[in-house]
Amino acid sequence: MQKYICDVCGYIYDPEIGDPDNGVNPGTAFTDLPDDWTCPDCGVGKSEFSPV
């Protein structure tokens, strides 16, 4: 699965890990994240991420 990087702070969303601190299970593709999901480090939305 494709990893995505936050263009603002450099956080990398890895679908193999998910974002368990924010209720996103491992194995969740970036495209399947809720529309209101935000970067756990800086708070920007999904539109500020790019494929790695």
mmCIF file as Biopython writes it, N, C-alpha, C and O atoms, coordinates in Angstrom:
data_model
#
loop_
_atom_site.group_PDB
_atom_site.id
_atom_site.type_symbol
_atom_site.label_atom_id
_atom_site.label_alt_id
_atom_site.label_comp_id
_atom_site.label_asym_id
_atom_site.label_entity_id
_atom_site.label_seq_id
_atom_site.pdbx_PDB_ins_code
_atom_site.Cartn_x
_atom_site.Cartn_y
_atom_site.Cartn_z
_atom_site.occupancy
_atom_site.B_iso_or_equiv
_atom_site.auth_seq_id
_atom_site.auth_asym_id
_atom_site.pdbx_PDB_model_num
ATOM 1   N N  . MET A ? 1  ? 0.839   -1.186 0.000  1.0 0.0 1  A 1 
ATOM 2   C CA . MET A ? 1  ? 0.000   0.000  0.000  1.0 0.0 1  A 1 
ATOM 3   C C  . MET A ? 1  ? 0.889   1.258  0.000  1.0 0.0 1  A 1 
ATOM 4   O O  . MET A ? 1  ? 2.004   1.252  0.522  1.0 0.0 1  A 1 
ATOM 5   N N  . GLN A ? 2  ? 0.372   2.306  -0.588 1.0 0.0 2  A 1 
ATOM 6   C CA . GLN A ? 2  ? 1.086   3.563  -0.772 1.0 0.0 2  A 1 
ATOM 7   C C  . GLN A ? 2  ? 1.193   4.355  0.530  1.0 0.0 2  A 1 
ATOM 8   O O  . GLN A ? 2  ? 0.208   4.517  1.250  1.0 0.0 2  A 1 
ATOM 9   N N  . LYS A ? 3  ? 2.401   4.848  0.825  1.0 0.0 3  A 1 
ATOM 10  C CA . LYS A ? 3  ? 2.601   5.756  1.949  1.0 0.0 3  A 1 
ATOM 11  C C  . LYS A ? 3  ? 2.394   7.185  1.452  1.0 0.0 3  A 1 
ATOM 12  O O  . LYS A ? 3  ? 2.587   7.481  0.273  1.0 0.0 3  A 1 
ATOM 13  N N  . TYR A ? 4  ? 2.002   8.059  2.367  1.0 0.0 4  A 1 
ATOM 14  C CA . TYR A ? 4  ? 1.802   9.480  2.051  1.0 0.0 4  A 1 
ATOM 15  C C  . TYR A ? 4  ? 2.556   10.321 3.061  1.0 0.0 4  A 1 
ATOM 16  O O  . TYR A ? 4  ? 2.655   9.961  4.234  1.0 0.0 4  A 1 
ATOM 17  N N  . ILE A ? 5  ? 3.095   11.459 2.596  1.0 0.0 5  A 1 
ATOM 18  C CA . ILE A ? 5  ? 3.840   12.367 3.469  1.0 0.0 5  A 1 
ATOM 19  C C  . ILE A ? 5  ? 3.115   13.697 3.587  1.0 0.0 5  A 1 
ATOM 20  O O  . ILE A ? 5  ? 2.569   14.213 2.612  1.0 0.0 5  A 1 
ATOM 21  N N  . CYS A ? 6  ? 3.120   14.244 4.801  1.0 0.0 6  A 1 
ATOM 22  C CA . CYS A ? 6  ? 2.536   15.559 5.032  1.0 0.0 6  A 1 
ATOM 23  C C  . CYS A ? 6  ? 3.476   16.611 4.458  1.0 0.0 6  A 1 
ATOM 24  O O  . CYS A ? 6  ? 4.644   16.684 4.840  1.0 0.0 6  A 1 
ATOM 25  N N  . ASP A ? 7  ? 2.964   17.423 3.543  1.0 0.0 7  A 1 
ATOM 26  C CA . ASP A ? 7  ? 3.782   18.456 2.904  1.0 0.0 7  A 1 
ATOM 27  C C  . ASP A ? 7  ? 4.181   19.562 3.878  1.0 0.0 7  A 1 
ATOM 28  O O  . ASP A ? 7  ? 5.108   20.324 3.603  1.0 0.0 7  A 1 
ATOM 29  N N  . VAL A ? 8  ? 3.492   19.653 5.006  1.0 0.0 8  A 1 
ATOM 30  C CA . VAL A ? 8  ? 3.753   20.726 5.968  1.0 0.0 8  A 1 
ATOM 31  C C  . VAL A ? 8  ? 4.829   20.318 6.979  1.0 0.0 8  A 1 
ATOM 32  O O  . VAL A ? 8  ? 5.783   21.063 7.205  1.0 0.0 8  A 1 
ATOM 33  N N  . CYS A ? 9  ? 4.676   19.137 7.585  1.0 0.0 9  A 1 
ATOM 34  C CA . CYS A ? 9  ? 5.583   18.774 8.679  1.0 0.0 9  A 1 
ATOM 35  C C  . CYS A ? 9  ? 6.438   17.535 8.425  1.0 0.0 9  A 1 
ATOM 36  O O  . CYS A ? 9  ? 7.371   17.268 9.183  1.0 0.0 9  A 1 
ATOM 37  N N  . GLY A ? 10 ? 6.137   16.772 7.372  1.0 0.0 10 A 1 
ATOM 38  C CA . GLY A ? 10 ? 6.946   15.601 7.062  1.0 0.0 10 A 1 
ATOM 39  C C  . GLY A ? 10 ? 6.460   14.297 7.675  1.0 0.0 10 A 1 
ATOM 40  O O  . GLY A ? 10 ? 7.096   13.258 7.491  1.0 0.0 10 A 1 
ATOM 41  N N  . TYR A ? 11 ? 5.335   14.328 8.409  1.0 0.0 11 A 1 
ATOM 42  C CA . TYR A ? 11 ? 4.765   13.089 8.959  1.0 0.0 11 A 1 
ATOM 43  C C  . TYR A ? 11 ? 4.457   12.135 7.808  1.0 0.0 11 A 1 
ATOM 44  O O  . TYR A ? 11 ? 3.919   12.551 6.782  1.0 0.0 11 A 1 
ATOM 45  N N  . ILE A ? 12 ? 4.795   10.868 7.975  1.0 0.0 12 A 1 
ATOM 46  C CA . ILE A ? 12 ? 4.496   9.878  6.942  1.0 0.0 12 A 1 
ATOM 47  C C  . ILE A ? 12 ? 3.379   8.973  7.445  1.0 0.0 12 A 1 
ATOM 48  O O  . ILE A ? 12 ? 3.495   8.330  8.488  1.0 0.0 12 A 1 
ATOM 49  N N  . TYR A ? 13 ? 2.282   8.940  6.665  1.0 0.0 13 A 1 
ATOM 50  C CA . TYR A ? 13 ? 1.198   8.000  6.965  1.0 0.0 13 A 1 
ATOM 51  C C  . TYR A ? 13 ? 1.544   6.683  6.305  1.0 0.0 13 A 1 
ATOM 52  O O  . TYR A ? 13 ? 1.654   6.599  5.082  1.0 0.0 13 A 1 
ATOM 53  N N  . ASP A ? 14 ? 1.716   5.656  7.120  1.0 0.0 14 A 1 
ATOM 54  C CA . ASP A ? 14 ? 2.023   4.310  6.643  1.0 0.0 14 A 1 
ATOM 55  C C  . ASP A ? 14 ? 0.789   3.447  6.862  1.0 0.0 14 A 1 
ATOM 56  O O  . ASP A ? 14 ? 0.418   3.179  8.005  1.0 0.0 14 A 1 
ATOM 57  N N  . PRO A ? 15 ? 0.147   3.007  5.777  1.0 0.0 15 A 1 
ATOM 58  C CA . PRO A ? 15 ? -1.083  2.217  5.942  1.0 0.0 15 A 1 
ATOM 59  C C  . PRO A ? 15 ? -0.869  0.901  6.679  1.0 0.0 15 A 1 
ATOM 60  O O  . PRO A ? 15 ? -1.816  0.352  7.244  1.0 0.0 15 A 1 
ATOM 61  N N  . GLU A ? 16 ? 0.354   0.388  6.684  1.0 0.0 16 A 1 
ATOM 62  C CA . GLU A ? 16 ? 0.621   -0.849 7.423  1.0 0.0 16 A 1 
ATOM 63  C C  . GLU A ? 16 ? 0.508   -0.619 8.933  1.0 0.0 16 A 1 
ATOM 64  O O  . GLU A ? 16 ? 0.217   -1.545 9.690  1.0 0.0 16 A 1 
ATOM 65  N N  . ILE A ? 17 ? 0.743   0.632  9.363  1.0 0.0 17 A 1 
ATOM 66  C CA . ILE A ? 17 ? 0.670   0.987  10.787 1.0 0.0 17 A 1 
ATOM 67  C C  . ILE A ? 17 ? -0.677  1.630  11.116 1.0 0.0 17 A 1 
ATOM 68  O O  . ILE A ? 17 ? -1.218  1.426  12.203 1.0 0.0 17 A 1 
ATOM 69  N N  . GLY A ? 18 ? -1.217  2.407  10.173 1.0 0.0 18 A 1 
ATOM 70  C CA . GLY A ? 18 ? -2.454  3.143  10.421 1.0 0.0 18 A 1 
ATOM 71  C C  . GLY A ? 18 ? -2.171  4.333  11.335 1.0 0.0 18 A 1 
ATOM 72  O O  . GLY A ? 18 ? -1.059  4.861  11.353 1.0 0.0 18 A 1 
ATOM 73  N N  . ASP A ? 19 ? -3.164  4.742  12.075 1.0 0.0 19 A 1 
ATOM 74  C CA . ASP A ? 19 ? -3.043  5.833  13.049 1.0 0.0 19 A 1 
ATOM 75  C C  . ASP A ? 19 ? -3.854  5.434  14.276 1.0 0.0 19 A 1 
ATOM 76  O O  . ASP A ? 19 ? -4.892  6.029  14.568 1.0 0.0 19 A 1 
ATOM 77  N N  . PRO A ? 20 ? -3.365  4.407  15.000 1.0 0.0 20 A 1 
ATOM 78  C CA . PRO A ? 20 ? -4.158  3.846  16.098 1.0 0.0 20 A 1 
ATOM 79  C C  . PRO A ? 20 ? -4.513  4.855  17.183 1.0 0.0 20 A 1 
ATOM 80  O O  . PRO A ? 20 ? -5.540  4.705  17.846 1.0 0.0 20 A 1 
ATOM 81  N N  . ASP A ? 21 ? -3.685  5.881  17.378 1.0 0.0 21 A 1 
ATOM 82  C CA . ASP A ? 21 ? -3.994  6.888  18.398 1.0 0.0 21 A 1 
ATOM 83  C C  . ASP A ? 21 ? -5.240  7.691  18.042 1.0 0.0 21 A 1 
ATOM 84  O O  . ASP A ? 21 ? -5.865  8.309  18.905 1.0 0.0 21 A 1 
ATOM 85  N N  . ASN A ? 22 ? -5.592  7.672  16.753 1.0 0.0 22 A 1 
ATOM 86  C CA . ASN A ? 22 ? -6.770  8.413  16.287 1.0 0.0 22 A 1 
ATOM 87  C C  . ASN A ? 22 ? -7.827  7.498  15.680 1.0 0.0 22 A 1 
ATOM 88  O O  . ASN A ? 22 ? -8.651  7.944  14.882 1.0 0.0 22 A 1 
ATOM 89  N N  . GLY A ? 23 ? -7.807  6.224  16.055 1.0 0.0 23 A 1 
ATOM 90  C CA . GLY A ? 23 ? -8.850  5.286  15.669 1.0 0.0 23 A 1 
ATOM 91  C C  . GLY A ? 23 ? -8.756  4.720  14.269 1.0 0.0 23 A 1 
ATOM 92  O O  . GLY A ? 23 ? -9.740  4.196  13.747 1.0 0.0 23 A 1 
ATOM 93  N N  . VAL A ? 24 ? -7.563  4.817  13.639 1.0 0.0 24 A 1 
ATOM 94  C CA . VAL A ? 24 ? -7.385  4.265  12.291 1.0 0.0 24 A 1 
ATOM 95  C C  . VAL A ? 24 ? -6.600  2.965  12.415 1.0 0.0 24 A 1 
ATOM 96  O O  . VAL A ? 24 ? -5.445  2.959  12.840 1.0 0.0 24 A 1 
ATOM 97  N N  . ASN A ? 25 ? -7.241  1.869  12.039 1.0 0.0 25 A 1 
ATOM 98  C CA . ASN A ? 25 ? -6.641  0.549  12.174 1.0 0.0 25 A 1 
ATOM 99  C C  . ASN A ? 25 ? -5.533  0.313  11.161 1.0 0.0 25 A 1 
ATOM 100 O O  . ASN A ? 25 ? -5.567  0.868  10.062 1.0 0.0 25 A 1 
ATOM 101 N N  . PRO A ? 26 ? -4.539  -0.516 11.525 1.0 0.0 26 A 1 
ATOM 102 C CA . PRO A ? 26 ? -3.532  -0.921 10.545 1.0 0.0 26 A 1 
ATOM 103 C C  . PRO A ? 26 ? -4.213  -1.559 9.336  1.0 0.0 26 A 1 
ATOM 104 O O  . PRO A ? 26 ? -5.228  -2.243 9.467  1.0 0.0 26 A 1 
ATOM 105 N N  . GLY A ? 27 ? -3.639  -1.324 8.161  1.0 0.0 27 A 1 
ATOM 106 C CA . GLY A ? 27 ? -4.214  -1.858 6.936  1.0 0.0 27 A 1 
ATOM 107 C C  . GLY A ? 27 ? -5.179  -0.901 6.256  1.0 0.0 27 A 1 
ATOM 108 O O  . GLY A ? 27 ? -5.765  -1.250 5.231  1.0 0.0 27 A 1 
ATOM 109 N N  . THR A ? 28 ? -5.360  0.311  6.809  1.0 0.0 28 A 1 
ATOM 110 C CA . THR A ? 28 ? -6.260  1.300  6.218  1.0 0.0 28 A 1 
ATOM 111 C C  . THR A ? 28 ? -5.500  2.145  5.200  1.0 0.0 28 A 1 
ATOM 112 O O  . THR A ? 28 ? -4.560  2.857  5.552  1.0 0.0 28 A 1 
ATOM 113 N N  . ALA A ? 29 ? -5.913  2.061  3.941  1.0 0.0 29 A 1 
ATOM 114 C CA . ALA A ? 29 ? -5.283  2.850  2.879  1.0 0.0 29 A 1 
ATOM 115 C C  . ALA A ? 29 ? -5.553  4.333  3.114  1.0 0.0 29 A 1 
ATOM 116 O O  . ALA A ? 29 ? -6.580  4.700  3.685  1.0 0.0 29 A 1 
ATOM 117 N N  . PHE A ? 30 ? -4.625  5.182  2.672  1.0 0.0 30 A 1 
ATOM 118 C CA . PHE A ? 30 ? -4.791  6.625  2.836  1.0 0.0 30 A 1 
ATOM 119 C C  . PHE A ? 30 ? -6.105  7.085  2.215  1.0 0.0 30 A 1 
ATOM 120 O O  . PHE A ? 30 ? -6.807  7.918  2.789  1.0 0.0 30 A 1 
ATOM 121 N N  . THR A ? 31 ? -6.436  6.553  1.055  1.0 0.0 31 A 1 
ATOM 122 C CA . THR A ? 31 ? -7.660  6.961  0.357  1.0 0.0 31 A 1 
ATOM 123 C C  . THR A ? 31 ? -8.916  6.548  1.123  1.0 0.0 31 A 1 
ATOM 124 O O  . THR A ? 31 ? -9.995  7.084  0.872  1.0 0.0 31 A 1 
ATOM 125 N N  . ASP A ? 32 ? -8.787  5.600  2.055  1.0 0.0 32 A 1 
ATOM 126 C CA . ASP A ? 32 ? -9.926  5.148  2.849  1.0 0.0 32 A 1 
ATOM 127 C C  . ASP A ? 32 ? -10.053 5.876  4.185  1.0 0.0 32 A 1 
ATOM 128 O O  . ASP A ? 32 ? -10.981 5.617  4.951  1.0 0.0 32 A 1 
ATOM 129 N N  . LEU A ? 33 ? -9.111  6.794  4.467  1.0 0.0 33 A 1 
ATOM 130 C CA . LEU A ? 33 ? -9.220  7.573  5.701  1.0 0.0 33 A 1 
ATOM 131 C C  . LEU A ? 33 ? -10.448 8.470  5.627  1.0 0.0 33 A 1 
ATOM 132 O O  . LEU A ? 33 ? -10.822 8.911  4.541  1.0 0.0 33 A 1 
ATOM 133 N N  . PRO A ? 34 ? -11.079 8.745  6.764  1.0 0.0 34 A 1 
ATOM 134 C CA . PRO A ? 34 ? -12.235 9.656  6.752  1.0 0.0 34 A 1 
ATOM 135 C C  . PRO A ? 34 ? -11.829 11.030 6.215  1.0 0.0 34 A 1 
ATOM 136 O O  . PRO A ? 34 ? -10.683 11.449 6.376  1.0 0.0 34 A 1 
ATOM 137 N N  . ASP A ? 35 ? -12.762 11.720 5.584  1.0 0.0 35 A 1 
ATOM 138 C CA . ASP A ? 35 ? -12.479 13.043 5.014  1.0 0.0 35 A 1 
ATOM 139 C C  . ASP A ? 35 ? -12.037 14.043 6.072  1.0 0.0 35 A 1 
ATOM 140 O O  . ASP A ? 35 ? -11.322 14.996 5.764  1.0 0.0 35 A 1 
ATOM 141 N N  . ASP A ? 36 ? -12.455 13.834 7.314  1.0 0.0 36 A 1 
ATOM 142 C CA . ASP A ? 36 ? -12.095 14.784 8.368  1.0 0.0 36 A 1 
ATOM 143 C C  . ASP A ? 36 ? -10.831 14.375 9.130  1.0 0.0 36 A 1 
ATOM 144 O O  . ASP A ? 36 ? -10.482 15.005 10.129 1.0 0.0 36 A 1 
ATOM 145 N N  . TRP A ? 37 ? -10.138 13.322 8.663  1.0 0.0 37 A 1 
ATOM 146 C CA . TRP A ? 37 ? -8.884  12.920 9.291  1.0 0.0 37 A 1 
ATOM 147 C C  . TRP A ? 37 ? -7.849  14.020 9.089  1.0 0.0 37 A 1 
ATOM 148 O O  . TRP A ? 37 ? -7.784  14.627 8.020  1.0 0.0 37 A 1 
ATOM 149 N N  . THR A ? 38 ? -7.046  14.274 10.104 1.0 0.0 38 A 1 
ATOM 150 C CA . THR A ? 38 ? -6.000  15.292 10.005 1.0 0.0 38 A 1 
ATOM 151 C C  . THR A ? 38 ? -4.664  14.707 10.435 1.0 0.0 38 A 1 
ATOM 152 O O  . THR A ? 38 ? -4.611  13.699 11.140 1.0 0.0 38 A 1 
ATOM 153 N N  . CYS A ? 39 ? -3.600  15.343 10.008 1.0 0.0 39 A 1 
ATOM 154 C CA . CYS A ? 39 ? -2.251  14.934 10.377 1.0 0.0 39 A 1 
ATOM 155 C C  . CYS A ? 39 ? -2.133  14.911 11.898 1.0 0.0 39 A 1 
ATOM 156 O O  . CYS A ? 39 ? -2.430  15.910 12.553 1.0 0.0 39 A 1 
ATOM 157 N N  . PRO A ? 40 ? -1.702  13.782 12.471 1.0 0.0 40 A 1 
ATOM 158 C CA . PRO A ? 40 ? -1.598  13.712 13.931 1.0 0.0 40 A 1 
ATOM 159 C C  . PRO A ? 40 ? -0.503  14.615 14.505 1.0 0.0 40 A 1 
ATOM 160 O O  . PRO A ? 40 ? -0.511  14.903 15.701 1.0 0.0 40 A 1 
ATOM 161 N N  . ASP A ? 41 ? 0.434   15.063 13.672 1.0 0.0 41 A 1 
ATOM 162 C CA . ASP A ? 41 ? 1.519   15.915 14.181 1.0 0.0 41 A 1 
ATOM 163 C C  . ASP A ? 41 ? 1.216   17.402 14.063 1.0 0.0 41 A 1 
ATOM 164 O O  . ASP A ? 41 ? 1.531   18.170 14.973 1.0 0.0 41 A 1 
ATOM 165 N N  . CYS A ? 42 ? 0.599   17.827 12.935 1.0 0.0 42 A 1 
ATOM 166 C CA . CYS A ? 42 ? 0.412   19.278 12.756 1.0 0.0 42 A 1 
ATOM 167 C C  . CYS A ? 42 ? -1.036  19.696 12.493 1.0 0.0 42 A 1 
ATOM 168 O O  . CYS A ? 42 ? -1.341  20.888 12.513 1.0 0.0 42 A 1 
ATOM 169 N N  . GLY A ? 43 ? -1.926  18.743 12.250 1.0 0.0 43 A 1 
ATOM 170 C CA . GLY A ? 43 ? -3.347  19.052 12.156 1.0 0.0 43 A 1 
ATOM 171 C C  . GLY A ? 43 ? -3.887  19.459 10.797 1.0 0.0 43 A 1 
ATOM 172 O O  . GLY A ? 43 ? -5.060  19.821 10.696 1.0 0.0 43 A 1 
ATOM 173 N N  . VAL A ? 44 ? -3.066  19.413 9.737  1.0 0.0 44 A 1 
ATOM 174 C CA . VAL A ? 44 ? -3.587  19.768 8.413  1.0 0.0 44 A 1 
ATOM 175 C C  . VAL A ? 44 ? -4.400  18.600 7.843  1.0 0.0 44 A 1 
ATOM 176 O O  . VAL A ? 44 ? -4.273  17.461 8.291  1.0 0.0 44 A 1 
ATOM 177 N N  . GLY A ? 45 ? -5.229  18.905 6.856  1.0 0.0 45 A 1 
ATOM 178 C CA . GLY A ? 45 ? -6.101  17.906 6.252  1.0 0.0 45 A 1 
ATOM 179 C C  . GLY A ? 45 ? -5.402  17.038 5.210  1.0 0.0 45 A 1 
ATOM 180 O O  . GLY A ? 45 ? -4.239  17.254 4.869  1.0 0.0 45 A 1 
ATOM 181 N N  . LYS A ? 46 ? -6.144  16.056 4.718  1.0 0.0 46 A 1 
ATOM 182 C CA . LYS A ? 46 ? -5.619  15.098 3.738  1.0 0.0 46 A 1 
ATOM 183 C C  . LYS A ? 46 ? -5.116  15.751 2.453  1.0 0.0 46 A 1 
ATOM 184 O O  . LYS A ? 46 ? -4.249  15.196 1.778  1.0 0.0 46 A 1 
ATOM 185 N N  . SER A ? 47 ? -5.646  16.910 2.112  1.0 0.0 47 A 1 
ATOM 186 C CA . SER A ? 47 ? -5.244  17.575 0.869  1.0 0.0 47 A 1 
ATOM 187 C C  . SER A ? 47 ? -3.806  18.059 0.918  1.0 0.0 47 A 1 
ATOM 188 O O  . SER A ? 47 ? -3.227  18.386 -0.118 1.0 0.0 47 A 1 
ATOM 189 N N  . GLU A ? 48 ? -3.221  18.108 2.112  1.0 0.0 48 A 1 
ATOM 190 C CA . GLU A ? 48 ? -1.840  18.564 2.274  1.0 0.0 48 A 1 
ATOM 191 C C  . GLU A ? 48 ? -0.843  17.415 2.258  1.0 0.0 48 A 1 
ATOM 192 O O  . GLU A ? 48 ? 0.315   17.605 2.629  1.0 0.0 48 A 1 
ATOM 193 N N  . PHE A ? 49 ? -1.266  16.228 1.835  1.0 0.0 49 A 1 
ATOM 194 C CA . PHE A ? 49 ? -0.398  15.052 1.763  1.0 0.0 49 A 1 
ATOM 195 C C  . PHE A ? 49 ? -0.100  14.685 0.316  1.0 0.0 49 A 1 
ATOM 196 O O  . PHE A ? 49 ? -0.915  14.912 -0.578 1.0 0.0 49 A 1 
ATOM 197 N N  . SER A ? 50 ? 1.081   14.115 0.103  1.0 0.0 50 A 1 
ATOM 198 C CA . SER A ? 50 ? 1.505   13.664 -1.223 1.0 0.0 50 A 1 
ATOM 199 C C  . SER A ? 50 ? 1.994   12.232 -1.132 1.0 0.0 50 A 1 
ATOM 200 O O  . SER A ? 50 ? 2.524   11.829 -0.097 1.0 0.0 50 A 1 
ATOM 201 N N  . PRO A ? 51 ? 1.827   11.447 -2.204 1.0 0.0 51 A 1 
ATOM 202 C CA . PRO A ? 51 ? 2.366   10.078 -2.201 1.0 0.0 51 A 1 
ATOM 203 C C  . PRO A ? 51 ? 3.886   10.098 -2.063 1.0 0.0 51 A 1 
ATOM 204 O O  . PRO A ? 51 ? 4.563   10.985 -2.585 1.0 0.0 51 A 1 
ATOM 205 N N  . VAL A ? 52 ? 4.400   9.110  -1.356 1.0 0.0 52 A 1 
ATOM 206 C CA . VAL A ? 52 ? 5.867   9.000  -1.170 1.0 0.0 52 A 1 
ATOM 207 C C  . VAL A ? 52 ? 6.424   8.159  -2.296 1.0 0.0 52 A 1 
ATOM 208 O O  . VAL A ? 52 ? 7.632   7.926  -2.355 1.0 0.0 52 A 1 
#
